[in-house]
Amino acid sequence: MSTSTPRLRSLGLDPATGKEALAVTRPGGRLEKLADVHALKAAAVLVMVVGAVLEAGKASDAELAAFVKPLHAALEECVGIMAADRDRE
């Protein structure tokens, strides 16, 4: 994942339409910062949900497997944020 090229990022849901708002962000730009905040909040919520499911200990393997793709996507996004921050130092 290159941190020097613009990329399409989620900014969350548009409250008026309920549709996902996407933007092409540039490193260090305002939209990139908004996308970073959204990604980190979404990852934090996902961690809480998965943690609660694991703590309950009643989920089937299929139910747990459903979390793999969202967790991978969130982790990939967070790693991208950290890499971009490191590149700017």
ABEGO torsion letter per residue (X at the ends): XBAABBBBBBAEBBAAAGBBBBBBBBBGBAAAAAAAAAAAAAAAAAAAAAAAAAAAGABBAAAAAAAAAAAAAAAAAAAAAAAAAAAAX
